[in-house]
Amino acid sequence: MSGEHPHPLTEYVDNLVYEPTQVHEHGIDLTVSAIYDVAEPGRLDFGGDELEDANLDPLPTTKRHEDDEYEWWDLEAGQYVVQHNEFLTEPDDPLFLQPRNELLARGGSHPSVRVFSHLPLIPLTVANGGIRIKENARVSTLLETSQNGGVE
């Protein structure tokens, strides 16, 4: 992709970590800013009067080498919640968020969802054996959706 023709999604995504790596012809890769463990359950009801957020504990990171600039999350098999560094700025149309193939190939996954006005916290599933994720790792890809509701 040439720098002369930026991807149209860049006008709807703020706080990119490093645009030349994140933006490509198919969409924009999104990076992880925090990973949480669900410490206490949230509540969900029919009418919304008893809706309550889950209590999330941020997971610590550790350095793999003393001189590392960025640290890593060492995740065991299980369920977590991911927050992205990037955020949306009112896109005209819904967008589609999916896990990157690199995450899937290493036993991690998150649901693919349509996003409208903001990027939600999103559940992350880690397979047996665990996974190590570096701060700012690209874990998701944001794509445009076509007019008929499908992904382009």
C-alpha positions as CSV (number, residue, x, y, z in Angstrom):
1,M,0.0,0.0,0.0
2,S,1.3,3.4,-0.9
3,G,1.6,6.2,1.6
4,E,-0.1,8.5,-1.0
5,H,-3.5,6.7,-0.6
6,P,-4.2,6.1,3.1
7,H,-6.7,3.5,4.0
8,P,-10.2,5.1,4.4
9,L,-10.6,3.6,7.9
10,T,-7.8,5.7,9.2
11,E,-10.1,8.7,9.6
12,Y,-12.2,6.6,12.1
13,V,-9.4,5.1,14.2
14,D,-7.3,7.2,16.7
15,N,-4.3,6.4,18.8
16,L,-2.5,4.0,16.3
17,V,0.7,2.8,17.8
18,Y,2.6,2.8,14.5
19,E,0.5,3.4,11.4
20,P,2.9,2.1,8.7
21,T,2.8,-1.4,10.3
22,Q,-0.9,-1.4,11.4
23,V,-2.5,-0.1,8.2
24,H,-2.7,-2.3,5.2
25,E,-4.8,-2.8,2.1
26,H,-7.4,-5.0,3.9
27,G,-7.9,-3.0,7.1
28,I,-6.2,-1.8,10.2
29,D,-4.5,-4.1,12.8
30,L,-5.4,-3.1,16.4
31,T,-3.1,-3.6,19.3
32,V,-3.5,-4.7,22.9
33,S,-3.2,-2.1,25.7
34,A,-4.4,-4.2,28.7
35,I,-5.5,-7.7,29.5
36,Y,-7.9,-8.3,32.4
37,D,-9.0,-11.3,34.5
38,V,-12.7,-11.3,35.5
39,A,-12.4,-11.1,39.3
40,E,-16.1,-10.9,40.1
41,P,-19.1,-11.5,37.8
42,G,-21.1,-8.7,36.2
43,R,-24.9,-8.8,35.9
44,L,-27.1,-8.9,32.9
45,D,-31.0,-8.7,33.0
46,F,-33.8,-8.3,30.6
47,G,-34.7,-4.6,31.3
48,G,-31.3,-3.2,32.1
49,D,-32.2,-2.0,35.6
50,E,-29.8,-4.5,37.2
51,L,-27.1,-4.3,34.6
52,E,-23.7,-4.2,36.3
53,D,-20.1,-4.4,34.9
54,A,-17.9,-7.3,35.9
55,N,-15.0,-6.5,38.2
56,L,-11.9,-6.7,36.1
57,D,-8.4,-7.0,37.5
58,P,-5.6,-5.9,35.1
59,L,-3.0,-8.6,34.6
60,P,0.7,-7.7,35.2
61,T,3.3,-7.9,32.6
62,T,6.9,-9.0,33.0
63,K,10.2,-8.4,31.1
64,R,11.6,-11.4,29.2
65,H,15.1,-9.7,29.2
66,E,16.3,-7.0,31.5
67,D,16.9,-4.5,28.7
68,D,13.5,-5.0,27.1
69,E,11.5,-1.8,26.4
70,Y,8.1,-3.6,26.4
71,E,6.9,-6.3,28.7
72,W,4.8,-9.5,28.1
73,W,1.7,-11.1,29.5
74,D,2.1,-14.8,30.2
75,L,-1.4,-16.2,29.9
76,E,-2.4,-19.7,31.0
77,A,-5.3,-21.5,29.3
78,G,-8.6,-19.7,30.0
79,Q,-10.8,-16.6,29.4
80,Y,-9.6,-13.0,29.6
81,V,-10.7,-9.6,28.5
82,V,-8.7,-7.5,26.1
83,Q,-8.7,-3.7,25.7
84,H,-7.2,-2.1,22.6
85,N,-5.0,0.9,22.4
86,E,-7.0,2.3,19.5
87,F,-10.4,3.8,19.6
88,L,-13.1,4.7,17.1
89,T,-14.2,8.2,16.2
90,E,-17.8,7.8,15.0
91,P,-17.6,5.8,11.7
92,D,-20.3,6.4,9.2
93,D,-21.0,2.7,8.8
94,P,-20.5,-0.3,11.1
95,L,-17.1,-1.9,11.0
96,F,-16.0,-5.5,11.5
97,L,-13.5,-6.6,14.1
98,Q,-11.9,-10.1,13.8
99,P,-8.9,-11.8,15.4
100,R,-5.6,-11.7,13.5
101,N,-4.5,-15.0,11.9
102,E,-1.3,-14.8,14.0
103,L,-3.4,-14.9,17.2
104,L,-5.5,-17.8,16.0
105,A,-2.4,-19.8,14.9
106,R,-1.0,-19.5,18.4
107,G,-4.1,-20.8,20.2
108,G,-5.7,-17.4,21.1
109,S,-9.0,-16.2,19.8
110,H,-11.7,-13.6,20.3
111,P,-15.1,-13.2,18.8
112,S,-15.6,-11.5,15.4
113,V,-18.1,-8.7,15.9
114,R,-19.6,-5.7,14.2
115,V,-18.6,-2.5,15.9
116,F,-20.5,0.8,15.7
117,S,-19.4,3.8,17.7
118,H,-16.7,2.3,19.9
119,L,-14.4,-0.7,20.3
120,P,-15.7,-2.8,23.2
121,L,-13.7,-4.7,25.7
122,I,-13.6,-8.2,24.1
123,P,-13.2,-11.7,25.6
124,L,-10.0,-13.5,24.7
125,T,-9.8,-17.3,24.8
126,V,-6.5,-19.0,25.3
127,A,-6.0,-22.7,24.5
128,N,-4.3,-25.3,26.6
129,G,-0.6,-24.5,26.8
130,G,-1.1,-20.8,27.1
131,I,0.2,-17.9,25.1
132,R,2.6,-15.0,25.6
133,I,1.5,-11.6,24.3
134,K,3.8,-8.6,24.2
135,E,2.6,-5.1,25.0
136,N,1.2,-3.4,21.9
137,A,1.0,-6.7,20.0
138,R,-1.4,-6.6,17.0
139,V,-4.2,-9.0,18.0
140,S,-7.2,-7.9,15.9
141,T,-8.0,-6.5,12.5
142,L,-10.6,-3.9,11.8
143,L,-12.3,-4.2,8.4
144,E,-14.9,-2.3,6.4
145,T,-18.3,-3.9,5.9
146,S,-20.1,-3.7,2.6
147,Q,-23.6,-2.1,2.2
148,N,-25.3,-5.5,2.3
149,G,-23.9,-6.2,5.8
150,G,-21.1,-8.6,4.7
151,V,-17.4,-8.1,5.1
152,E,-15.6,-6.8,2.0
